[in-house]
Amino acid sequence: MGPTFRRTAVVGAALAVACGMFPASSAQAAARDQTATVREATNLRAYPSTGSAVLAELAAGTTVEVLCWTSGEPVGGNGPYAAMWLYTSLGGYLHSHQVTPVDVKACGY
């Protein structure tokens, strides 16, 4: 999903700018992935849920490329980010509380 996803996001953003949906600077920012750092050892999951398969164990300090965010199982309370999971270039999900903050688009947009 890595290169194909990235290419699709860039083309989609360029098309949105061409159609006047939003300014070029916003489209370029929306198409960018961001790097986050794992705060404490955590599991990379197949789906945005603590019950889904563990794809990898990531050590504290590991950097990951975050592609987008999605809603999933709430973890760590009921605050605004309790259900926010981040999809990574590793092909799995991390809960947003487990990494340094990033500003990425929602998955599927």
C-alpha positions as CSV (number, residue, x, y, z in Angstrom):
1,M,0.0,0.0,0.0
2,G,3.1,2.3,0.4
3,P,4.1,3.6,-3.1
4,T,0.6,3.1,-4.6
5,F,-1.1,5.0,-1.7
6,R,1.4,7.8,-1.9
7,R,1.0,8.2,-5.7
8,T,-2.8,8.2,-5.4
9,A,-2.7,10.8,-2.6
10,V,-0.5,13.1,-4.7
11,V,-2.6,12.8,-7.8
12,G,-5.8,13.2,-5.8
13,A,-4.5,16.4,-4.2
14,A,-3.3,17.8,-7.6
15,L,-6.8,17.1,-9.0
16,A,-8.5,18.8,-6.1
17,V,-6.3,21.9,-6.6
18,A,-7.1,21.9,-10.4
19,C,-10.8,21.7,-9.6
20,G,-10.5,24.6,-7.1
21,M,-11.5,22.5,-4.1
22,F,-8.8,24.0,-1.9
23,P,-5.6,26.1,-2.3
24,A,-2.4,24.4,-3.5
25,S,-0.6,24.9,-0.2
26,S,-3.4,22.9,1.6
27,A,-3.4,20.2,-1.0
28,Q,0.4,19.8,-0.8
29,A,0.3,19.6,2.9
30,A,-2.6,17.0,2.8
31,A,-0.5,14.8,0.4
32,R,2.5,14.7,2.7
33,D,3.2,11.9,5.1
34,Q,4.8,12.7,8.5
35,T,7.3,10.9,10.7
36,A,6.4,10.1,14.3
37,T,8.5,8.6,17.1
38,V,7.2,5.7,19.2
39,R,7.0,7.0,22.8
40,E,7.1,3.6,24.5
41,A,7.3,0.0,23.2
42,T,4.0,-0.8,21.4
43,N,2.5,-3.2,18.9
44,L,1.8,-2.5,15.3
45,R,-1.7,-3.9,14.6
46,A,-3.4,-5.2,11.5
47,Y,-6.5,-3.2,12.3
48,P,-7.3,-0.2,14.6
49,S,-8.1,-2.4,17.5
50,T,-6.1,-3.9,20.5
51,G,-7.7,-7.3,19.7
52,S,-6.4,-7.4,16.1
53,A,-3.3,-9.3,15.1
54,V,0.1,-8.0,16.1
55,L,2.2,-7.4,12.9
56,A,5.4,-6.2,14.7
57,E,6.6,-5.0,18.1
58,L,8.1,-1.5,17.9
59,A,10.6,-0.3,20.5
60,A,10.5,3.1,22.1
61,G,12.4,5.6,19.9
62,T,11.5,3.9,16.6
63,T,10.5,6.3,13.9
64,V,7.5,5.5,11.6
65,E,6.1,7.2,8.6
66,V,2.4,8.0,9.2
67,L,0.2,8.1,6.1
68,C,-3.2,8.9,7.6
69,W,-5.5,8.5,10.6
70,T,-8.8,6.6,11.2
71,S,-11.2,6.0,14.0
72,G,-11.0,2.7,15.8
73,E,-11.3,1.1,19.3
74,P,-11.1,3.8,22.0
75,V,-8.0,3.4,24.1
76,G,-6.8,5.4,27.2
77,G,-10.0,7.2,28.2
78,N,-12.7,9.0,26.3
79,G,-10.9,12.2,25.2
80,P,-10.9,13.6,21.7
81,Y,-8.1,11.3,20.5
82,A,-9.1,8.1,22.4
83,A,-10.3,6.5,19.1
84,M,-7.6,7.9,16.8
85,W,-5.4,5.3,15.2
86,L,-2.6,6.1,12.7
87,Y,-1.9,4.0,9.6
88,T,1.8,3.7,8.9
89,S,4.0,2.9,5.9
90,L,4.7,-0.4,7.7
91,G,1.2,-1.6,6.7
92,G,-0.4,-1.5,10.1
93,Y,-1.9,0.7,12.8
94,L,-0.6,2.4,15.9
95,H,-2.7,4.2,18.5
96,S,-2.2,8.0,18.4
97,H,-1.2,8.0,22.1
98,Q,1.8,5.8,21.4
99,V,3.6,8.2,19.1
100,T,4.6,11.8,19.0
101,P,1.9,14.1,17.4
102,V,1.5,14.3,13.7
103,D,-0.9,16.3,11.5
104,V,-2.0,14.0,8.7
105,K,-5.3,13.6,6.7
106,A,-8.0,11.0,7.4
107,C,-7.6,7.7,5.6
108,G,-9.6,7.4,2.5
109,Y,-9.5,11.1,1.6
